[in-house]
Amino acid sequence: MAKDSAREAGGPELRALRQDEWDNWYDTLIRAFGGVPEAAEERELWDTLIGFERSVGAWDGDTCVGTAGAFDFRLTVPGGASVPAAGVTMVSVAATHRRRGVLTSMMRRQLDDVREWGRPLAILTASEPEIYGRFGYGIGSFQVSAEIDTTRVSLSVPPGTDDVRLRYAVPADVIDACEAVYARRVSGRPGMLARLPGWERLGLLDPESEREGASPLQCVLAERDGEVVGYARFHVKPEWDGSGPKGFVRLRDTHALDPAAAAALWRFLFDVDLTSTVKTYARPVDEAWQYQVSDIRRCAVRVRDALHVRLVDVGAALEARTYQAPVDVVFDVEDAFCPWNSGRWRLSGDTKGASCERTTDAADLSLSVRELGAAYLGGVSLAALGTAGRVREVRQGALAEASVGFASVVPPWLPHGF
């Protein structure tokens, strides 16, 4: 049976999504996530960004019962390279077709496609983290959320903060300036996505139905000597009780080119009139404000998983990044779902580059492709995975050596979902 239309025995038919099937396909996705309709502007954005040729539907007759898409991304890896990656998205199975192998069939088809496209990596954010480990995805980065009590917490800012000028701007009017700041930051942190044309609209998406009573999207620019060096996008929710105002600032997005610009923006967020809380979501685990606040306990910091990483081509993926200390290690890789990755690979690399080739040499470390995905961006230690029993050391000392090489000075961070 042709690849663009395949069916497991007795199961739904899998085929590439056609443009005239989009509404049916997308309605299936929305129903699987609870059935609450999206705002028209949000649906239109995803309609614009999704690649139909990279999306798969599972069909039971004329009924769509499963969805899976993939964006074409470039992902920053340790060393600063921008590596092609498939951004897996919009995965769902109709509740009427659970436990029939629909998800497994779509994941099988999708990873075969990603390999054919020549993408060494697949990445995703998971609605439920337990789902994707069996398909070889490992949690490769984490993110911080916080609710900062700005009536009890002060911020200590670095020298030069007062030299930064702040001004309000209409978000859509300064999109180019904000995107220029973002673009300059992408190569400096693993896990960041180079924004291709059209993706800048994601930061402006502002349906009233999702504001929960807060203001329309606001934007403040940070400038120095006439140059934009940072920005913050946010909402303000005014609230009062018998004691007075107790509104909050909900931060949507902020980026800055230097510590002083970042501090000026955070100080502004702390000082917005008639508010007592700053709520942040999906921020870097090492963001500077955590070390500038007077009382971290009153910031209600939470850490959760962010980017899940899957090595589709072990050799190409490991060669695409650099290593902060010299590594020369033979991995014995288990990958039942993508068996072309299974076997022994010799990785040799340093800060200048790497090679990773098949070998018959004795293994130094034994692990599954899931552990390689978790460690790939440098935010999860191979040594920690070893203590969890998920990496087995065959040659004494190999785990410590590889762990140092794989680590990243700057923790990985996914700046926005997809």
C-alpha positions as CSV (number, residue, x, y, z in Angstrom):
1,M,0.0,0.0,0.0
2,A,1.3,3.5,-0.8
3,K,2.9,5.3,2.0
4,D,0.6,8.3,1.8
5,S,-2.3,6.0,2.6
6,A,-1.5,3.1,4.9
7,R,-3.7,1.0,7.2
8,E,-2.7,-1.3,10.1
9,A,-4.6,-4.6,10.0
10,G,-8.1,-3.8,11.2
11,G,-7.2,-0.3,12.1
12,P,-7.9,3.2,10.8
13,E,-6.3,4.4,7.6
14,L,-3.3,6.7,8.0
15,R,-2.7,9.3,5.3
16,A,-1.1,12.7,4.8
17,L,-3.5,15.6,5.6
18,R,-5.1,17.3,2.6
19,Q,-5.9,21.0,2.8
20,D,-9.6,20.3,2.3
21,E,-9.6,18.0,5.3
22,W,-8.2,20.6,7.7
23,D,-11.4,21.7,9.4
24,N,-12.5,18.1,10.0
25,W,-9.0,17.2,11.3
26,Y,-8.7,20.2,13.5
27,D,-12.2,19.8,15.0
28,T,-11.1,16.2,16.0
29,L,-8.1,17.7,17.8
30,I,-10.2,20.4,19.6
31,R,-12.7,17.7,20.7
32,A,-9.9,15.5,22.1
33,F,-8.6,18.5,24.2
34,G,-12.0,19.1,25.7
35,G,-14.1,20.5,22.9
36,V,-13.8,24.2,23.9
37,P,-13.7,26.2,20.6
38,E,-10.6,28.3,20.0
39,A,-10.8,32.0,19.1
40,A,-11.0,32.5,15.3
41,E,-7.7,34.3,15.3
42,E,-5.9,31.5,17.0
43,R,-7.4,28.8,14.7
44,E,-6.4,30.9,11.7
45,L,-2.8,31.3,12.9
46,W,-2.4,27.5,13.2
47,D,-4.0,27.0,9.8
48,T,-1.4,29.4,8.4
49,L,1.6,27.8,10.2
50,I,0.8,24.0,9.9
51,G,2.4,22.2,7.0
52,F,-0.3,19.9,5.5
53,E,2.4,17.7,3.9
54,R,3.9,17.1,7.4
55,S,0.6,16.2,9.1
56,V,-1.1,12.9,9.4
57,G,-4.7,11.9,10.0
58,A,-6.1,8.6,11.1
59,W,-9.5,7.9,9.4
60,D,-12.2,5.4,10.2
61,G,-14.2,5.6,7.0
62,D,-15.0,9.3,6.6
63,T,-14.4,10.1,10.3
64,C,-11.1,11.5,11.5
65,V,-10.1,9.7,14.7
66,G,-6.5,10.7,15.1
67,T,-4.2,13.7,14.4
68,A,-0.5,14.4,14.4
69,G,1.4,17.3,12.9
70,A,5.0,18.5,12.6
71,F,6.4,22.0,12.2
72,D,9.7,22.4,10.5
73,F,12.0,24.1,13.1
74,R,15.6,24.9,13.7
75,L,16.7,24.2,17.3
76,T,19.8,25.7,19.0
77,V,22.0,23.0,20.5
78,P,25.1,23.2,22.7
79,G,27.8,25.1,20.8
80,G,25.3,27.4,19.2
81,A,24.5,25.5,16.0
82,S,20.9,25.7,14.7
83,V,19.8,22.1,13.9
84,P,16.8,21.1,11.8
85,A,14.1,19.5,14.0
86,A,10.6,18.3,13.5
87,G,8.3,20.0,16.0
88,V,5.7,17.4,16.8
89,T,2.4,19.0,17.5
90,M,-1.4,18.6,17.6
91,V,-1.4,14.9,18.5
92,S,-4.7,13.4,19.5
93,V,-6.8,10.3,19.4
94,A,-10.6,10.3,19.6
95,A,-11.9,8.9,22.8
96,T,-14.0,6.4,20.8
97,H,-10.8,4.8,19.4
98,R,-8.6,4.4,22.5
99,R,-6.4,1.3,23.0
100,R,-6.5,0.4,19.3
101,G,-2.9,1.3,18.5
102,V,-3.9,4.5,16.7
103,L,-1.3,6.7,18.6
104,T,1.5,4.1,18.1
105,S,0.7,3.9,14.4
106,M,0.9,7.7,14.0
107,M,4.1,7.9,15.9
108,R,5.6,5.1,13.8
109,R,4.5,6.8,10.6
110,Q,5.7,10.2,11.8
111,L,9.2,9.2,12.9
112,D,9.7,7.3,9.6
113,D,8.7,10.6,7.8
114,V,11.1,12.7,10.0
115,R,13.9,10.4,9.1
116,E,13.0,10.6,5.4
117,W,13.0,14.4,5.6
118,G,16.6,14.3,6.9
119,R,15.8,15.8,10.3
120,P,18.0,14.3,13.0
121,L,15.7,15.4,15.9
122,A,12.1,15.4,16.8
123,I,10.8,17.6,19.7
124,L,7.5,18.2,21.4
125,T,5.8,19.5,24.5
126,A,3.6,17.0,26.2
127,S,0.1,17.4,27.5
128,E,0.8,14.3,29.6
129,P,4.5,13.5,30.1
130,E,4.0,9.8,30.6
131,I,2.9,9.3,27.0
132,Y,6.0,9.8,24.9
133,G,8.8,8.0,26.7
134,R,7.8,4.7,25.1
135,F,8.4,6.3,21.7
136,G,11.9,7.3,22.6
137,Y,11.4,10.9,23.8
138,G,13.3,12.1,26.9
139,I,12.7,15.3,28.9
140,G,15.4,17.6,27.7
141,S,14.6,20.9,29.3
142,F,12.6,22.3,32.2
143,Q,10.9,25.6,32.9
144,V,10.0,27.8,35.8
145,S,6.7,29.4,36.8
146,A,6.3,31.7,39.7
147,E,3.8,34.0,41.5
148,I,5.9,36.8,43.1
149,D,4.4,38.7,46.0
150,T,5.7,42.2,45.0
151,T,4.4,43.7,48.3
152,R,6.9,41.6,50.2
153,V,9.7,40.9,47.7
154,S,12.2,43.5,46.5
155,L,14.6,43.3,43.5
156,S,18.3,44.1,43.7
157,V,19.4,45.4,40.3
158,P,22.9,45.5,38.7
159,P,24.9,48.7,37.9
160,G,23.7,50.3,34.7
161,T,20.0,49.5,35.2
162,D,19.1,53.2,35.6
163,D,20.7,54.0,32.3
164,V,18.0,51.9,30.5
165,R,15.0,53.9,29.2
166,L,11.6,52.3,29.2
167,R,8.6,53.2,27.1
168,Y,5.2,51.8,26.2
169,A,4.6,50.7,22.7
170,V,1.7,49.1,20.7
171,P,2.8,45.5,20.4
172,A,2.1,45.2,16.7
173,D,3.9,48.4,15.9
174,V,7.2,47.2,17.4
175,I,7.1,43.6,16.3
176,D,10.2,43.9,14.1
177,A,12.3,45.5,17.0
178,C,11.2,42.7,19.4
179,E,11.9,40.0,16.9
180,A,15.4,41.5,16.4
181,V,16.1,41.2,20.1
182,Y,14.8,37.6,20.1
183,A,16.9,36.6,17.1
184,R,20.1,37.9,18.7
185,R,19.4,35.6,21.7
186,V,18.7,32.4,19.9
187,S,22.2,31.1,19.4
188,G,23.2,31.8,23.0
189,R,21.0,29.1,24.7
190,P,20.2,25.5,23.8
191,G,16.6,24.7,23.3
192,M,15.6,28.0,21.6
193,L,13.8,28.0,18.3
194,A,14.8,30.2,15.4
195,R,11.5,31.9,14.5
196,L,10.7,31.4,10.8
197,P,8.4,33.8,9.0
198,G,4.9,33.8,10.4
199,W,5.9,32.7,13.9
200,E,6.3,36.3,15.1
201,R,2.5,36.4,15.1
202,L,2.4,33.9,18.0
203,G,3.7,36.6,20.4
204,L,0.8,38.9,19.4
205,L,-2.0,36.4,19.7
206,D,-4.4,37.9,22.1
207,P,-7.9,36.5,22.0
208,E,-10.2,38.2,24.6
209,S,-11.6,34.8,25.6
210,E,-8.2,33.8,27.1
211,R,-7.5,37.0,29.0
212,E,-9.6,36.0,32.0
213,G,-10.6,39.6,32.7
214,A,-7.0,41.0,32.2
215,S,-6.1,43.8,29.9
216,P,-5.3,43.5,26.2
217,L,-1.7,42.7,25.5
218,Q,0.7,45.5,26.6
219,C,4.3,46.0,25.6
220,V,7.2,48.0,27.1
221,L,10.5,48.5,25.3
222,A,13.9,48.8,26.9
223,E,16.2,51.2,25.1
224,R,19.8,52.4,25.5
225,D,21.3,55.2,23.3
226,G,18.3,54.8,20.9
227,E,18.7,51.1,20.5
228,V,16.1,48.6,21.6
229,V,17.8,46.2,24.0
230,G,14.8,44.4,25.4
231,Y,11.1,44.1,25.7
232,A,8.3,42.7,27.9
233,R,4.8,41.7,26.8
234,F,2.3,41.3,29.5
235,H,-1.3,41.7,30.7
236,V,-2.6,43.5,33.8
237,K,-5.6,42.3,35.8
238,P,-7.0,44.9,38.1
239,E,-8.6,43.6,41.3
240,W,-9.5,45.1,44.7
241,D,-10.6,43.9,48.1
242,G,-11.5,45.7,51.3
243,S,-7.9,46.6,51.9
244,G,-7.3,48.1,48.5
245,P,-5.8,47.1,45.1
246,K,-4.5,43.6,44.7
247,G,-4.2,43.2,40.9
248,F,-1.5,41.2,39.1
249,V,0.8,41.4,36.2
250,R,0.8,38.3,33.9
251,L,4.0,38.2,32.0
252,R,3.7,36.7,28.5
253,D,7.2,37.2,27.2
254,T,10.4,39.1,27.9
255,H,13.8,39.1,26.3
256,A,16.8,41.4,26.9
257,L,20.3,41.6,25.4
258,D,22.2,42.3,28.7
259,P,21.7,42.1,32.5
260,A,20.9,45.8,33.0
261,A,18.2,45.8,30.4
262,A,16.6,42.6,31.8
263,A,16.7,44.1,35.3
264,A,15.1,47.3,34.2
265,L,12.2,45.3,32.7
266,W,11.7,43.1,35.7
267,R,11.8,46.1,38.1
268,F,9.1,47.7,35.9
269,L,7.0,44.6,36.2
270,F,7.4,44.6,40.0
271,D,6.3,48.3,40.2
272,V,3.2,48.4,38.0
273,D,0.5,50.5,39.8
274,L,-2.3,48.8,41.6
275,T,-0.8,45.3,41.5
276,S,0.7,43.1,44.2
277,T,1.7,40.0,42.2
278,V,3.8,39.1,39.1
279,K,2.8,35.8,37.5
280,T,5.3,34.2,35.2
281,Y,5.1,31.1,33.2
282,A,7.6,28.9,31.2
283,R,10.7,30.9,32.1
284,P,14.4,29.7,32.1
285,V,15.4,27.8,35.2
286,D,18.4,30.1,35.7
287,E,16.7,33.4,35.0
288,A,18.5,36.3,36.8
289,W,15.5,37.6,38.8
290,Q,15.7,34.4,41.0
291,Y,19.0,35.6,42.3
292,Q,18.0,39.3,42.7
293,V,14.8,38.9,44.8
294,S,14.9,39.5,48.5
295,D,12.9,36.4,49.4
296,I,12.7,33.5,47.0
297,R,10.2,31.7,49.2
298,R,7.6,34.4,48.5
299,C,7.9,33.8,44.8
300,A,6.1,30.4,44.8
301,V,8.6,28.9,42.2
302,R,7.6,25.7,40.4
303,V,9.6,23.7,38.0
304,R,8.1,21.4,35.4
305,D,9.1,19.6,32.2
306,A,9.2,21.6,29.0
307,L,10.9,20.2,25.8
308,H,10.9,16.5,25.1
309,V,13.7,15.5,22.7
310,R,13.9,12.5,20.4
311,L,17.1,11.6,18.5
312,V,15.9,10.3,15.1
313,D,19.4,9.9,13.7
314,V,21.8,9.3,16.6
315,G,25.0,9.9,14.6
316,A,23.9,13.1,12.9
317,A,22.3,14.5,16.1
318,L,25.4,13.9,18.3
319,E,27.7,15.3,15.6
320,A,25.6,18.5,15.3
321,R,26.5,19.8,18.8
322,T,29.7,20.4,20.6
323,Y,31.0,19.3,24.0
324,Q,32.3,21.5,26.7
325,A,35.1,19.0,27.6
326,P,36.7,16.3,25.4
327,V,34.7,13.2,25.0
328,D,35.7,9.8,23.5
329,V,33.0,7.3,24.4
330,V,31.3,4.3,22.9
331,F,27.5,4.2,23.5
332,D,25.6,1.0,23.3
333,V,22.2,2.4,22.3
334,E,18.8,0.6,22.6
335,D,16.1,1.9,20.3
336,A,13.3,-0.6,19.7
337,F,11.0,2.0,18.1
338,C,13.6,3.2,15.6
339,P,15.8,0.2,15.3
340,W,18.2,1.9,12.8
341,N,19.6,3.7,15.9
342,S,20.3,0.6,17.9
343,G,23.9,-0.6,18.4
344,R,27.2,0.9,19.3
345,W,28.3,4.4,18.4
346,R,31.7,6.0,19.1
347,L,31.3,9.7,19.9
348,S,34.5,11.8,19.8
349,G,34.2,15.6,20.3
350,D,35.1,18.8,22.1
351,T,34.3,22.5,21.9
352,K,35.2,22.7,18.2
353,G,33.2,19.8,16.9
354,A,32.4,16.1,17.0
355,S,32.1,12.9,15.0
356,C,29.8,10.0,15.8
357,E,30.1,6.8,13.8
358,R,29.2,3.1,14.0
359,T,31.8,0.9,15.8
360,T,32.4,-2.6,16.8
361,D,34.5,-1.5,19.8
362,A,33.4,-2.5,23.3
363,A,30.8,-0.2,24.9
364,D,31.6,2.3,27.6
365,L,28.0,3.2,28.4
366,S,24.8,1.4,27.8
367,L,21.5,3.4,27.6
368,S,18.3,3.8,25.5
369,V,17.7,6.6,23.0
370,R,15.4,8.2,25.6
371,E,18.3,8.9,27.9
372,L,20.3,10.4,25.0
373,G,17.4,12.7,24.2
374,A,17.2,13.8,27.8
375,A,20.9,14.6,28.0
376,Y,21.2,16.0,24.5
377,L,20.7,19.7,25.2
378,G,22.9,19.7,28.3
379,G,20.3,20.3,30.9
380,V,20.0,16.8,32.3
381,S,23.1,15.0,33.6
382,L,24.0,11.6,32.3
383,A,25.4,11.0,35.7
384,A,22.1,11.7,37.3
385,L,20.4,9.3,34.9
386,G,23.0,6.8,35.9
387,T,22.1,7.1,39.6
388,A,18.5,6.6,38.5
389,G,19.5,3.3,36.9
390,R,18.8,4.5,33.3
391,V,22.5,4.6,32.2
392,R,24.7,1.7,32.8
393,E,28.5,2.3,33.1
394,V,30.5,-0.5,31.4
395,R,33.9,1.2,31.6
396,Q,34.7,2.7,34.9
397,G,35.0,6.5,34.7
398,A,33.2,6.8,31.4
399,L,30.0,8.1,33.0
400,A,31.7,11.1,34.7
401,E,33.7,11.9,31.5
402,A,30.6,11.9,29.3
403,S,28.6,13.9,31.8
404,V,31.0,16.7,31.9
405,G,31.2,16.8,28.1
406,F,27.5,16.8,27.6
407,A,26.7,19.5,30.1
408,S,25.8,23.0,29.0
409,V,27.0,26.1,30.8
410,V,23.6,27.7,30.0
411,P,20.6,25.5,30.8
412,P,18.4,24.8,27.8
413,W,15.1,26.7,27.5
414,L,12.1,26.5,25.2
415,P,10.8,30.1,24.8
416,H,7.3,29.3,23.6
417,G,5.1,26.3,22.9
418,F,4.0,25.0,19.6
